[in-house]
Amino acid sequence: MTTRHLITSAIPYINGIKHLGNLVGSQLPADLYARYQRARGNEVLFLCATDEHGTPAELAAAKAGKPVAEYCAEMHEVQARIAAGFGMSFDHFGRSSSPQNHALTQHFAGKLAENGLIREVSEKQVYSIADGRFLPDRYIEGTCPNCGYEKARGDQCENCTKQLDPTDLIEARSAISGSTDLEIRETKHLYLRQSALKDDLDAWIDSKSDWPVLTTSIAKKWLHDGDGLQDRGITRDLDWGIPVRKGDADWPGMEGKVFYVWFDAPIEYIACAGEWSDATGGDWERWWRTDKGADDVRYTQFMGKDNVPFHTLSFPATIIGSGEPWKLVDHLKSFNYLNYDGGQFSTSQGRGIFMDQALEILPADYWRWWLLSHAPESSDSEFTWENFQTSVNKDLADVLGNFVSRITKFCRSKFGEAVPEAGKFGPVEDALIADLSARVERYAAHMEAMEVRKSAQELRAIWAAGNEYLQAQAPWSTFKTDPDTAAAQTRLALNLIPLYAVLSAPFIPDAAAKMLTAMKITDTGWPDELASFLQQLGPGHPFEVPEVLFAKISDEDREAWAARFAGARA
């Protein structure tokens, strides 16, 4: 029976190109899962978008010397192009600034207000006289009272990670103008009454017994530690954002304010489906509304651990609080952090390798394989150039690439560029097929469970089994005395190439496509019955010897790249 899968990746922020840690924390594993489910014949809607509102977007646009709307439009195109370069198979890559998200965010706010889940709060905030505006926390810079870092923000010190209030900063100044002429003024904002939904959220999270421990532990901590789940501000004094309205109606007292980015950004998951629908004619409601058919959809989210509180509490509070039949997430796959070579990736300091730079150096499959096979699932993981070189050379070049090159070149030299006709499979071949059948089942089970590293390990073992078979049977030696047996060995080995292509495609789609092209085959289907699958390239089936799938990384290149990406991004 075909299953419908709605898959969303945490939407990347608009202020610049993301580094590899951002990629492996959401988009890449989401793409892995989407590609796998499509390969199994399931219907998939895979959505992502750029997160475009909030303070950092305004600051980045000001730094670039461009109007914020223009800056966001340009960066959306940049991020979409780079994502495509990494093989992200989104059905739609939208924008949180879209008209669909404006309308839907205002709709949700109106419904929450109708249900008594919005309250108005008067609070004091920093006002810059020189700029003529209230300054959100990130618009305020100063010296950290904890570590002395001179560029600490009003919400947190990036150097020591201490949480701050703007009034904590020493010599606080506007991040816009640099002015120190600041004062505290009163302003009004709207708060989502999350505390009123605490029991509903607690019961809902308890029902998710298959969620990763990382996900549920973070959610439970926010629900129960300290004073428990707090109400949360959903508006800001900014120019760029979604204007505060109750659906189509004005919201008295909220003129000139916009919704807080963390209120509107998750709603873009739904709005993105509306954008997809407008572009393709697809029916977005059958994916998102349980009264329109979405009750049989399995919805999976992928994100880094820093996004978990918003997706397990705030966004579900918005959906539940609306009282409308929206689809809630079924499985939330969260990831720890990927660190960089003894420290942290840093966008502000340009430390580490960024997505555009990675594609300049090597094709996407090299990065996809390393990142997924080292995904930070149970704990933080670390990128080092030595480990990257070793993994590429041993896994991709020596195991997979060597197998494909070795058997196709041997067959061409002894039998020509067609699958040999002679010989029958014997006990050794039957044993290999049985072993691979068990491995394919384990691989599929890991992929269904979204166990990314275990899936990669099983896939590598499947590749290695083919190499071990070739090494043990040595058809190049057998050919000298028993060409018929060598032909049978060669035929089985050639049939492993489509198998490797199908299984590997979620991880390394470009290499998988090259393998299928070389074997002159297109639609293989999933290897549900392996013995039959390994007969599909019958005697006489033509093939070509492909170009080298993966080139080895030299010590010289590794050392040069390590030096290049040790410090500030050019």
Secondary structure, DSSP 8 states (H G I E B T S, - for coil): ---EEEEEE---BSSS--BHHHHHHTHHHHHHHHHHHHHTT-EEEEEEEEB--SHHHHHHHHHHTS-HHHHHHHHHHHHHHHHHHTT---SEEEETTSHHHHHHHHHHHHHHHHTT-EEEEEEEEEEETTTTEE--GGGEEEE-TTT--TTEESSB-TTT--B--GGGSEEEEETTT----EEEEEEEEEEE-GGGGHHHHHHHHHT-TTS-HHHHHHHHHHHHSTT-S--EE-EES-SSS-B-EETTEE-TT-TT-EE-HHHHHHHHHHHHHHHHHHHH---THHHHBGGGTGGGEEEEEEEEGGGHHIIIIIHHHHHHHHTS-B---SEEEEE--EEETTB--BTTTTBS-BHHHHHHHS-HHHHHHHHHHT--SSS-EEE-HHHHHHHIIIIIIIIIIHHHHHHHHHHHHHT-SB--------HHHHHHHHHHHHHHHHHHHHHHTT-HHHHHHHHHHHHHHHHHHHHHH-HHHHHHH-HHHHHHHHHHHHHHHHHHHHHHTTT-HHHHHHHHHHTT-------SSHHHHTTSS-TT-B------S-----HHHHHHHHHHTSS---
